[in-house]
């Protein structure tokens, strides 16, 4: 059972960003080019209406995008636990801060999946203009904005996790920088073709050494400098 947990934990660290990157690529392919990227402060009914029309034409791609993000959120759960386990001995503060932010991220991603549900429903609604008006109005309500906050807070989690892993001597400096750059790109540029690909590749590369350590069953012990096997 311990071996299975190690393999699942390590694999989830690279599978979660891969699934998120796949979801991002499918979302880009299923929406208008002008709708892709950072948050648009001028978003209104007409852009939302164009969004719904394109989603209706590419409903399968958009639905697969949502399922990919859903799978990424679920797979992130063992990844969060694994990162914490690898870093908590030598870097407890960063490990705990990372796991708290990452939990916000997982919860936020699940809440964010409401975007897919709402737009799929709106694309199938007989009166798309009415659906667009409702979606635009709903996006501006305080409660919806509040439920979206965990997603935004969770975007900082990879940076904190990377610092914890680095301080615990689990990943090298280049991997820490790779994860940090990926997180900054995701926050600053949103979901665009090149940024989505770059973020996915950098996240996978950055977490790969930690994933390998988890699969091997390594743990950095607080009282020793060498790695020792993880007990059951």
N, C-alpha and C positions, 0 to 999 in steps of 0.2 A: 504493500500500500504506500509506503514511504517513497519507493522508487517511482511509482505512478504519479504521486504528487509532485516530485521533482521534475519529471518530464512535462507534466501539464503546466506547472508553474513557469518553467523555462520557456516552453513553446509559446505560452500565452504572451510573453513579453514582446515577441516579434510578430505573432499572429494578430494581436490587437491593432497595431499601427497599419499592418497590411490590409486588414479588413476595413479600417477607417479610410485608408487611401483608396481602396476599391470603391467604397461608397461615395467618396468625393468625386472620383472620376466619372462614375455613373450619373451622379447628380449634375455635373457639368454638361454631360452629353444629352441630358433630358430637359434642359432648360435653355431659354434664350441667352445669347452671348452677353447681352447688356444686363442680365440678372445675376451674372456670376461675378464673384469677387468680394470686396469688402462691403460692410453695411452701407446702404444707400439712404442718406438722410432725406432725400427727395422722393422716396418711395411712395407711391400713391395707387389709386384705383386702376389707372390705365396700364402701368407696368405690371401690376398684379394680374390684370385681365390677360395680358400677353403671356405672362408666366403660366397661368392656368391653361391657356390654349395650347401652348407647347407641351406642357405636362400631359395633357389629354392625348396628344399625338404620340408621345413617348412614354405612355403609362407604365409599360413593363419595365423599362430602364429605370424610371423614377422609383417604382416599387422595389426593384432589386437594390437600388441605392439605399432605401430605408431599411431593408432587411440586413444589408451589409453593416450599416451603422448600429443596428440593434445587436447583431452578433458581436460587433466590436465592443459594445458596452458590456455584454455578458462575459466575453473573454477577458476583458480588462480586470474583472474581479480577482481571478487567481494571479494575474500579473501584479496587481497592487499588493497583495499579500506576499508574493515572492520578493518583490523589491524591498518591502519592509523587512522581511526575514534576513535578507542578505546584508542590510545596512544597519540594523538596529543595535548590534553589539558594539560597533566602534563609533557609530554616529547616531545615537538615540534621538537627539533633538531633531536633526534633519530627517531622520527616518519617520518619526511621528508626524512632523509637519507635512512631509510628503504624502503619507497615507491619508491624513485628514483632507488635504487638497484633492487628492486623487478620488476619494469617496465623493466629494462635491462634484468632481468631473463625471463620475459614473452616473450619479443621480441626475446631474444636469443633462447628460447626453440622452438618458431615457426620457426626460421631460421634453428635450429638444425634438425627439421623434414625433411629438405632436404636430410639428410642422409638416411632416410627410403625411400624417393621417388627415390633417385639415386640407392640405392641397389636393390630395387624392380625392377626397370627398368633394371639394370645390370643383375639380376638373370634371367630375361626373354629374354635377348638379345641373339641372335643366336651364336655370338662369345664371350663367357664369358671371354676369355683371353684378348681380345681387350677391353672389358668393364672394366676388372680389371686394366689394364694398364692406361686407361683413369681416373678411379676413384682415383688411387694412385697419378697420376700426378696432378689432380685437387685439391686433399687434400693439396698439397704442395704449391699452388699458394697464393700469398700475399692477394688477394681479399677474398678468401675463409677463410683464417686465420683471416682476419679483421672482417668478418661477424660472426665468431665464438666467438669473444671476449665478446660480451654482455652476452652470455651464461655462460662463466667463471666468469665474474664479478657478475652475478646474483646469483651465488652459495653462495656469502657472505651475501645475503639479509636476510635469516632467522636469522642469528646471530644478525644483527642490529635490526631487528624487535623484536626479543625476548628481547633485552636490553630495547628497548622502552616500550614494554608491561610491563616489570618488573618495570621500573622506574615510570610507570603510575599506578602501583599497581593493574594491571589487572591479572597477572599470578604470581604464587609463584616462589621461587628460583629454586626448583627442575624442574619446567617446562622450565625455562630459560636454565638450564644446559642440559636438555634433547634435546632441539632444537639445542644448540651449539654443542653438541657431534655428533648429527646426521649430521649437516653441515660439520663438520670436517671429519667424516667418508666418506661422499659423495665426498669430495674434494680429500682426501688422497687415498682412495681405489677404487673409481670408482664403476662400476656396477658388483658386484659379488653376488653369492647366499646369503651368510650370511650377507654381508654388505647391500645389497638391503633390506632384511627383517628388519635388525636392524634400518636402516635409516627411513624406512616407519613407523615402530612402534614408534620410538622415536619422529618423527615429529608429528604424530597423537596425542600421549600422551602430548607432549609439548604445542601444540596449542589447545588442548581440553578445558582448562579453559577459554581461550579467546573466543573460539567458544560458550561456554555456556553463557558467559557474553553478547555476541552479541545477541544470541537468546533470552535471558531474556530482552534485551533492556536496558542494563546498560551502563553507561558512567561515567568515572571519571571526575568530573568537576574541573577546575583549581582552583576555589576559595573555594571548599568544599572537605571534606575528604570522605563523604559518597557517595554512588552511587545514581544516579538519573535517572529516565526514559528518554530515548531518545525521543525527540519530532519528529513529522512528518517532 
